[in-house]
Amino acid sequence: MGNIYVISDLHGQGKAFYAMLEKIHFSQEDKLYILGDVVDRGPEGISLLEYIRRQKNIEMILGNHEDMMLKSCKYPTDQMWVSTWMFNGGGTTLSGLRMLPREDRLACLDYVRNLPLYRTISVEGIDYLLIHAGLPLKEGSMEEICRDIDEEEALWIRGEFFDSPVIPPYYIIFGHTPTGAMLRYAETIPADQMERCKEFKIAFWNHRIGIDCGAAYGKNLGCLRLNDFREFYIKI
């Protein structure tokens, strides 16, 4: 088996994503998990989705931006969803969708529609729960926690997940909230990790690992190799 990587919140930054693949020397023997929000804000969300869905060694998890895209396409007259999507940078994604041939557009939406809310994996004897935003934590096994995962919480949660006193016996890797922005939402981040957040680097605390390093806002695209916890960054 090759190396196992996690990355999140590409937000249409195609140049940075392909530069990251080169930086980590990503090969067919490796595996990459993308924790959602490939689309919106940046210009290349749809072309990234088209690339990702064709790769056998890349798996993606649903993000709230993909969910907004799906709901807006399913209910195009629902102004709440369409307006929310456009407000959150959906215009570039909509343009990309319209440029696809109909067959590819339907295949792309079908791919996103079938994305899971989470993945559980084990690397080097360590268990991980991969999810876009997080989840309310309570005592129990990973299997028990996963049975109760709510879609809205998995895609949108912040403070309740960050500051829960529960420290699980496994690691939760998530994106959604740029690490620099977590300073506004999380009160339990230790001082050394707060400094990392200020630099938009990957944050580690209480078995939580935040890997959205602010690519959507001109900061960093971060990637973590789980075999040895080595971090990789591409400056936007």
MARMIPA-377906 format. One record per residue: residue in three letters; x, y, z of N, C-alpha, C, CB in turn. Coordinates in pm, whole numbers, plus 50000, padded with zeros to 5 digits. Glycine has a CB too. Layout:
REM MARMIPA-377906
ALAXYZXYZXYZXYZ
...
This chain:
REM MARMIPA-377906
MET500844988150000500005000050000500875012450000499055000150122
GLY500445022849928501165035349924500785044550038500925042249793
ASN500925057350016500635067250118499155071250116501515079550098
ILE498665075550233497285079750249497285094650283496555071350359
TYR496555102550204496515116950222495085121750243497135123950101
VAL494955132950315493655139550329493825154350295493075137750473
ILE492805159850230492805173850189491345178350189493475175750047
SER491115191250195489725195950200489615209950142489215195850345
ASP488385213650106488035227350070488945232949961488105236250193
LEU488905226349845489665231049730489065244049674489705220249620
HIS487765245049677487025256949632487525262049497487145267949735
GLY487605253049401487895257149265489315261249238487025268149230
GLN490225258749332491625262649313492385251349243492285266049451
GLY492135250049114492715239149037494225239649031492175239148899
LYS494785251349008496245252648998496925247849126496635267248971
ALA496375251749241496955247649369496805232549390496305255349484
PHE495645227049351495425212749371496415204449291493995208949333
TYR496585207649165497505199849081498955202049125497345203548933
ALA499255214049175500595216349230500805207849355500785231349264
MET499745205949434499845197349553500105182849513498575198449638
LEU499395178049412499635164249367501085162349325498695160749250
GLU501655172249262503065171349224503955171849347503435182649128
LYS503615180349442504455182049561504525169349643503915193449646
ILE503415162149653503405149849734503785137549652502025147849798
HIS504095139849523504445128749433503345118049432505805122449474
PHE502105122749418500955113849423501015103749309499645121949417
SER500885090849345500995080149246499775071149252502275071949270
GLN499705061649158498575052349154498535043349276498655043849028
GLU499645041949347499675033549467499165041149589501095028649493
ASP499035054249579498595062449692497085063849694499255076149686
LYS496575069449804495135071949818494945086049872494465061349913
LEU493995093149814493685106749858492205107749892494065117049749
TYR491915113050010490545115850052490345130950053490255109650194
ILE489275135449986488945149649979487665151850059488775154449831
LEU487745160550161486645161750256485635172550220487195164650392
GLY485315173450092484235182050049484665196150010483235182850156
ASP483695203549958483865217349912484945218649805484205226350030
VAL484805210649703485645211849585485195223849501485605198949501
VAL483895226649505483315236849417483145250249487481985232149364
ASP482735260349407482345273849449483555282649482481435272849571
ARG483325295449465484285306249491485395306649386484895304649629
GLY486225296349375487265296149274486725292149138488375286849315
PRO487545293549032487025291948896486935277748842487875299648805
GLU487565268048908487715254948845487025243548919489165251748830
GLY485975246648994485315236249073484785224748991484195242249150
ILE484105227748882483505217048801484585208948730482525222948699
SER485595215448677486665207748612487395199048713487655217148541
LEU487515203648837488105195248942487215183148972488335203549070
LEU485905185448982484985174249004485095164048892483535179249015
GLU485185168848769485295160048655486575151748661485235168048526
TYR487645157848706488905150448722488795140348836490075160148749
ILE488295144848949488255136449070487395124149049487725144349189
ARG486225125848987485315114448974485865103548882483975119248922
ARG486865106748805487455096948714488685089948773487825103748584
GLN489085093848894490285088048953489915076649050491095098949028
LYS490485065049028490165053449111490765054449251490665040849043
ASN491805062349268492465063049399492205076249471493955060949384
ILE491155083449429490715095449500489265093649541490885108249411
GLU488985095449669487615094649720487225108049780487475083249825
MET485995111649758485505124549804484335122749900485075133249685
ILE484215132149992483125132650087482295145150057483645132750235
LEU481005144550079480115155750050480435167650140478665151650068
GLY480495179450080480615191850155479355200150144481825199850106
ASN479245210550226478035218650222477905226250090478035228550337
HIS479015229150023478905236149895478395226849784480275241949854
GLU478815214349787478225204749691476745202749721478965191149697
ASP476395202849848474985201149885474155212949837474845199550037
MET474685225049850473965236849799473785235949647474715249749835
MET474805231149578474715229449434473615219649398476055224749376
LEU473585208249466472565198049436471165203349460472805185649521
LYS470955209949573469615214949607469195225949509469585220349751
SER470145234349468469795245049374469455239449237470945255049362
CYS470155228849197469855222649067468555214649071471015213549024
LYS468255208849187467035201049200465815210149213467125191749319
TYR465985221549282464865230749305465245244649252464485231449458
PRO465355246349120465845259049064464945270949089466055257448918
THR463695268449128462795279649157462755283049306461395276449108
ASP463495275449387463525277949532464555288849559463875264749612
GLN464085300949579464995312349593465875311349717464195325149598
MET465415304349820466245303249940467545296149908465485295750051
TRP467445284449841468655276849813469495283349705468305262649772
VAL468855287949599469615293949490470335306549538468675297349371
SER469635315049614470255327249665471395324149761469215335949736
THR471195314149846472255310149940473475305249865471745299350036
TRP473225297149762474335291849682475085303149612473825281749579
MET474355312249549474995323349478475765332249576473955331549402
PHE475195334649692475855342949793477175336649837474935344949914
ASN477235323449836478435316249881479345312049765478025304049959
GLY479265319149655480225317049547479825306749445481505313049604
GLY478525303749434478065293549342478045297649195476715289249380
GLY478245310349167478155314849029479175308448938478315329649023
THR480415307048985481455300748903481125286048878482825302048971
THR480535279548977480175265548962479035263848862479785259649097
LEU478045272448872476915271948779477405274048635475855282648815
SER478305283348616478855285748482479585273348431479815297748483
GLY480345266848521481065254748483480125243448446481965250248594
LEU479045242048520478045231748489477425234048353476965231448597
ARG477085246448323476425249648197477335247148077475965264248197
MET478635247648100479585245447991479785230647959480915251648026
LEU479395221848051479565207548027478535202447926479445199848159
PRO478915192847842477905185847763476875179447856478565175147672
ARG475635178247809474565173447895474905160147962473285172047816
GLU475485150847888475805137747946476795138948060476365128347838
ASP477815147248041478795149148147478205156648266480005156748094
ARG477335166248237476705173748347475875164448434475825185048291
LEU475095155848373474275146348450475145136548527473335138748357
ALA476245132148466477145122648533477835129348652478205117248434
CYS478205141948634478845149448742477905151148861479315163148692
LEU476665155248835475695156948942475355143749009474425163548888
ASP475285133048930475015119848986476155115349077474785109648874
TYR477375118249036478535114949120478435122149255479855118849049
VAL478135134949252478055142749376476885137949461477915157849345
ARG475785134749396474585130049468474865117449549473445127449370
ASN475805109549506476095096849573477305097449666476315086149471
LEU477815109449690478945110649782478505107649926479565124849774
PRO479365101150003479035098150143479215110450231479895086650195
LEU478565110250348478745120850447480035119250526477555121050542
TYR480565107250532481775104850611482455092050562481445103850763
ARG483685090350604484415077850583485135074350713485435079150465
THR485255061650742486105057050853487245048950793485285048550957
ILE488465051950835489635044950785490585042350900490325052950672
SER491525033350876492585030450973493905030850900492365016651044
VAL494845038350953496175039650893497215037751002496345053450824
GLU498125028350980499185025651077498615022951217500175037351082
GLY497475015951222496875012251350496085023351418497935007751442
ILE495925034851352495165045951409493855047451333495995059251404
ASP492755048951407491435050351345491085064951324490365043551433
TYR490465067651208490085081351172488635081551125491015087051063
LEU487945092151161486645095551103486855107951018485545097851215
LEU486565106650889486715117750795485345123550766487415113150664
ILE485175136550785483865142950771484075157450732483025141850903
HIS483085163550671483315177150620483425187450732482195181150527
ALA482385188850814482375199550914482625194651056481065206850909
GLY482145182651088482255177251223480955170751264482645188351324
LEU480795168851394479575162651446479515164851596479525147451411
PRO478295164351654478195165151800478835152751861476705166451846
LEU479715154751958480425143452016479775138752145481885147152041
LYS479735125652160479265119552284480085107052307477725116252279
GLU480025101952426480775089852458480235078152376480685086652610
GLY481125069452335480705057652259481725054252152479345059952197
SER481505043052088482405038551983482175046751856482215023551955
MET483115045551765482955052451637481715047451565484195050551550
GLU481445034651573480275028951506478995034951563480265013651520
GLU478935036551695477745042451758477575057051719477835041151911
ILE478665064251715478615078351676478125079651533480005084951690
CYS478645071351443478305072451301476855069051274479195063251221
ARG476265060551355474855056951334473935069051352474435045851431
ASP474385079051429473535090451461473925103051386473575093051608
ILE474795102051287475235114051216474075120451141476385110751119
ASP473895133351164472855141251098473475148950982472155150951198
GLU472795149050867473385155350748473695170050769472455153750630
GLU472765177650822472995191950839474165194650932471745198750892
GLU474265186951040475385188751132476705184751067475165180551259
ALA476685173750993477915169050926478445179350827477655155950855
LEU477535187350769477915197050666478155211050719476875197450561
TRP477595214450838477605228450880478115231051022476235233750868
ILE478235221251106478505223451248479835230651271478505210151322
ARG479895238351378481145244851417481365243951569481135259751371
GLY480955254051643481315255151783480985243151869480655266851840
GLU479815237351850479415225951933480395214351919477995221351896
PHE480915212651799481915202151774483285206351827482005199151624
PHE483685218651801485015223151842485195222351993485245237351795
ASP484185226552068484345228252212483735217252296483755241152252
SER483305206452234482785195152312483865189952406482275183852219
PRO483505186852531484495181452625484875166952596483965182552765
VAL484135160452506484425146452474485665145652386483205139752403
ILE486625137452429487815134752348487745120152304489155137752428
PRO487415117652178487175103852134488465095752125486475103751999
PRO488355082552126489545074052115490025072451971489255060452173
TYR489495080351881489895080351741490065094951700488825072851649
TYR490605097251582490835110851534489755114951434492235112151471
ILE489265127151447488285132551353488985142951268487045138651428
ILE489025140651138489635150051046488515157050970490645142850947
PHE488565170250964487465178050908488005190450837486475182151018
GLY487125196450755487435208950688486395219350726487495207150535
HIS485775225650624484635234650638485015248350695483595228250726
THR485615248650813485995261250876487485263550857485625261251026
PRO487885274050784489325276650772489965277850910489565289550690
THR491135272350924491755272151057491935286251112493105264951053
GLY492205295951025492325309651073491025315051129492785318550962
ALA489895310051081488595314351129488155306851254487555312651021
MET488805295651283488405287951402488645295751530489155274751406
LEU489515305651525489755313851643488495320951688490855323951615
ARG487545323051597486275329551632485265319751691485675336251510
TYR485435306951661484415297151697484825287651810484065289051576
ALA486105285251826486575275051919487275281452038487525265251849
GLU486855277552156487445282952279488435273352343486355286352378
THR488525261152290489345250952355490675248552284488575237952362
ILE490965255952178492215253752106493385258752192492195261051968
PRO494395250452217495535254752298496355265352227496425242752332
ALA497175272252304497895283952253498795280652135498725289952364
ASP499475269252138500385266052028499615263751898501225253752062
GLN498415258051909497605255851790496925268651742496555245051817
MET496665277751834496135290751794497135298051705495795299151918
GLU498395296651737499425302951654499455296751515500805301551720
ARG499265283551508499195276951378497965281551300499165261651395
CYS496845283251370495635288051304495845301951245494465288351403
LYS496555310451316496815323951266497595323551135497585332151370
GLU498365313051115499135311450992498395302950889500485305151022
PHE497155299550917496325291150831497045277850800495985298550699
LYS497505271550909498085258250899497135248050962499485257750966
ILE497405235350941496585224550997496625225351149497065210650948
ALA495465223651213495365224651359495045211151420494285234951399
PHE495705207951532495545195251601495205197951747496845186551588
TRP494055192951794493745193951937492615184451971493385208451976
ASN492705178352088491645169652140491145159452038490485178052188
HIS492095153251966491785143251863490935148951750491055131451926
ARG490995162151730490395168751617491515174351530489405179951662
ILE491365172951399492375177951306491665186151199493195166251243
GLY491855199251201491245208151103492195210550987490855221351168
ILE491735207550865492655208250751492215218050642492795194550690
ASP491185226250667490845236950573491755248750606489315240950581
CYS492735251150521493745261350549493505274250469495125255950517
GLY492255276450428491865289250373492165291350226492515299650447
ALA492175280650147492435282150004491415291249938492435268449935
ALA490175291049986489125299349926489375314149947487765295549984
TYR490245317550042490465331550079491905336050054490105333650226
GLY492555328949962493895333049924494975329450024493915347549902
LYS494725319750109495715315750209496475303350161495035313050346
ASN496215291850224496935279650190495995268350152497825275250306
LEU496475259350068495865246250052496735236550131495735241949899
GLY496135230050231496885220950316496545206550289496625224150461
CYS497525197850306497345183450286498125176250394497825179050143
LEU497535165750449498155158050557498345143650513497305158750686
ARG499565138550529499845124450501499695116750631501285122450439
LEU498795107150633498475100150758499495089450794497115093950747
ASN500295085250701501305075150733502305080150836502035070850607
ASP502645093150828503645098750917503305112750968504975099050848
PHE502075117350941501595130650985502425142050926501635131451138
ARG502995140150812503715150950747502725160450680504735145550645
GLU502955173450695502095183550638502705189250510501845194550739
PHE501815192750417502225198850291501335210950266502145188650172
TYR501915221650211501155233750185501495239450048501425244250294
ILE500465244749984500625252749863500025266349892499955245849739
LYS500805276649877500305290249895499455294249775501465300249916
ILE498265299749802497375304049693497885317349634495905305549745
